[in-house]
Amino acid sequence: GNKVFKNGMLFCGNSSGKLKGEITFIHASSNTKTMDISLTAQAKNDTIGIMVDWGNSSMTASNGKLSALTAFSRSKEKTFPLKTVIDVKETDITIGNEVWRVHPSQIIMADSGKVHIDNFYFSHESQYARVNGDVSKNEKDTIQVDLKDVNIGYIFNITNLKVDFDGIASGRGYLNRKSSGETMVKSLFSVKNLTFNNSLLGDANMEGEWDQKRKAIYLNAQIKEQNISHSRVTGYIYLLKPNDGLDLEIQADNLNIHFLLRAEIITNKGLYLVTFIG
């Protein structure tokens, strides 16, 4: 790929009874976009404190810190796996020039293999994303993700999918496992002012579900622009490289197709198929 890591430094030491390690480097995705990243860890008495610090050099700020203290313990009957308790500390991160607060939370990985997430939560003013629940081999255990007024552009930036979606999403998603080990993901979100390639499509109600065979998200969306258009979009969003991309069918009724004029921004970057009906 075109990603470059440079100016790396590794430090290890032992002072005040603590074993300390630090890694710093610069991640460059182009000649103009760079990200300074550092990872610091300190270990003592079955605990490890970890801090990740990053900052970029572009016009749109992306920087912040994540900090957590991890403690390990074992029951008398078992030697492995260890029970792990991760206490997430309060920090701030900047996404798209907005400062988001990471609130204190706890993640527990029991020696049985069960994972419990207790209020993993970050917010900006009235916007938030919150994660709670359990995941294990028991199908009844479920992870719940709640979003309120979160820009879906952030989500697509995290996945690194080269598409230009925007809009304010609220709703809920669920994750659990079948007894076969297959992961189940379902979601239902409403998106205000959904845009694609800077073209307004309208307000959308979206249902999503993970398709294990295709390794993709199946999307079923109803999109309405008040008194103008009403369209339905179905198909698949492929997040995993090297087959990342879109395969969508659009049943259009007076839909704004101006986004097709900017299709060149996504050529040669994956699979992007759009079929129109109507």
QUIBELMO-V567857 format. One record per pair of residues at least 4 apart in sequence whose ideal C-beta (glycine too) atoms are under 7 Angstrom apart, sorted by the first residue. I is the first residue (numbers start at 1). J is the second residue. D is the distance in whole Angstrom. If there is no record, write none. Layout:
I J D
I J D
This chain:
2 29 7
2 30 7
3 27 7
3 29 6
4 28 4
5 25 5
5 27 6
6 25 7
6 26 5
6 28 6
7 25 6
7 26 5
8 25 4
9 24 5
10 23 6
11 21 7
11 22 4
12 21 5
13 20 5
14 19 5
15 20 7
17 44 6
18 42 5
18 43 7
18 44 5
19 43 5
20 42 5
21 41 5
22 38 7
22 40 5
23 38 7
23 39 5
24 38 4
25 37 6
26 34 5
26 36 6
27 34 7
27 35 4
27 37 6
28 33 7
28 34 5
29 33 5
33 58 5
34 56 7
34 57 5
35 54 6
35 56 5
36 54 7
36 55 5
37 54 5
38 53 5
39 52 5
40 51 5
41 48 6
41 49 7
41 50 5
42 49 5
43 48 5
46 71 6
46 72 5
46 73 7
47 69 6
47 70 7
47 71 5
48 70 5
49 69 5
50 68 5
50 70 7
51 65 6
51 67 5
52 65 7
52 66 5
53 65 5
54 63 6
54 64 7
55 63 4
56 61 7
56 62 5
56 63 6
60 96 6
60 97 6
61 94 5
61 97 5
62 94 6
62 95 6
63 94 5
64 91 7
64 92 6
64 93 3
64 94 6
65 91 4
66 91 6
66 102 7
67 89 4
67 91 5
68 86 5
68 87 6
68 88 5
68 89 6
69 87 5
70 84 6
70 86 5
71 85 5
72 82 5
72 84 6
73 82 7
73 83 5
74 78 6
74 79 6
74 82 5
74 83 7
74 111 7
75 111 6
78 111 5
81 111 5
81 113 7
82 111 6
83 109 7
83 110 6
83 111 5
84 109 4
85 106 7
85 108 5
86 106 7
86 107 4
87 106 6
88 102 7
88 104 6
88 105 5
88 106 7
88 120 7
89 104 6
90 102 6
90 103 6
90 104 5
91 102 5
92 99 6
92 100 7
92 101 6
92 102 7
93 100 5
93 102 6
94 98 7
94 99 5
95 100 6
95 154 6
96 154 7
98 124 5
99 124 7
100 122 5
100 123 7
100 124 5
101 122 6
101 123 6
102 122 5
103 121 4
103 122 6
103 123 7
105 118 6
105 119 5
105 120 4
105 121 6
106 118 4
107 115 7
107 117 5
107 120 7
108 116 4
109 115 5
110 114 5
113 136 6
113 137 7
114 134 6
114 136 4
115 134 7
115 135 5
115 136 7
116 134 5
117 131 5
117 132 6
117 133 6
117 143 6
118 132 7
119 130 7
119 132 6
120 131 4
121 128 7
121 130 5
122 128 7
122 129 6
123 127 6
123 128 4
126 149 6
127 148 6
127 149 4
127 150 6
128 148 5
129 147 5
129 150 6
130 146 5
131 143 7
131 145 5
132 144 5
133 142 5
133 143 4
133 144 5
134 141 4
135 141 6
135 143 5
135 175 7
135 176 7
135 177 6
136 141 5
137 177 6
137 179 7
139 176 6
139 177 7
139 178 6
139 179 6
141 176 6
142 174 5
142 175 7
142 176 5
143 174 7
143 175 4
143 176 7
144 172 7
144 174 6
145 172 7
145 173 4
146 172 5
147 169 6
147 170 6
147 171 6
147 189 7
148 170 5
149 168 5
149 170 6
150 154 7
150 169 5
151 166 7
151 168 6
152 156 6
152 165 6
152 166 7
152 167 5
152 169 5
152 191 6
153 157 6
153 165 6
153 166 5
154 158 7
155 159 7
156 161 5
156 163 6
156 165 5
159 239 5
161 239 6
161 244 6
162 266 6
162 269 4
162 270 6
163 246 7
163 266 6
164 196 7
164 197 5
164 198 7
164 265 7
165 196 6
166 195 4
167 191 4
167 192 6
167 193 5
167 194 4
167 195 6
168 191 7
168 192 5
168 193 7
169 189 5
169 191 5
170 189 7
170 190 6
171 187 7
171 188 5
171 189 3
171 190 6
172 187 7
172 188 6
173 185 7
173 186 7
173 187 4
174 186 5
175 183 7
175 184 7
175 185 5
176 184 5
177 181 6
177 182 7
177 183 6
177 184 7
178 182 5
178 184 6
182 212 5
183 210 6
184 210 7
185 209 7
185 210 4
186 209 5
187 208 4
188 207 5
189 206 5
190 205 5
191 203 7
191 204 4
191 206 6
192 203 5
193 200 6
193 203 7
194 201 5
194 202 6
194 203 7
194 204 5
194 223 6
195 199 6
195 200 5
195 201 6
196 201 6
196 259 4
197 259 4
197 262 4
197 265 7
198 262 7
199 256 5
199 258 4
199 259 4
200 225 7
200 256 6
201 223 5
201 225 7
201 255 7
201 256 6
202 223 5
202 224 5
202 225 3
202 229 6
203 224 6
204 221 5
204 222 7
204 223 5
205 221 7
205 222 5
206 219 7
206 221 4
207 220 5
208 217 5
208 218 7
208 219 6
209 218 5
210 217 6
211 216 5
211 218 5
211 236 7
214 236 6
215 240 5
216 236 4
216 237 6
216 238 5
217 236 7
217 237 4
217 239 7
218 236 6
219 233 7
219 234 7
219 235 6
219 236 7
219 237 6
220 234 5
221 232 7
221 233 4
222 232 6
223 231 5
223 233 6
224 230 5
225 229 5
228 254 6
229 253 6
229 254 4
229 255 5
229 256 7
230 253 5
231 250 6
231 251 6
231 252 5
231 253 6
231 255 5
232 251 4
233 248 6
233 250 5
234 249 5
235 247 5
235 248 4
235 249 5
236 247 5
237 246 6
238 243 5
238 244 5
238 245 5
238 271 6
239 244 6
240 244 6
243 271 6
244 270 5
245 270 4
245 271 3
245 272 5
246 272 5
246 273 7
247 271 6
247 273 5
248 274 5
249 275 5
249 277 7
250 255 7
250 274 6
250 275 7
250 276 5
250 277 7
251 277 5
251 278 5
252 276 6
252 277 7
252 278 4
253 278 6
263 267 7
266 272 5
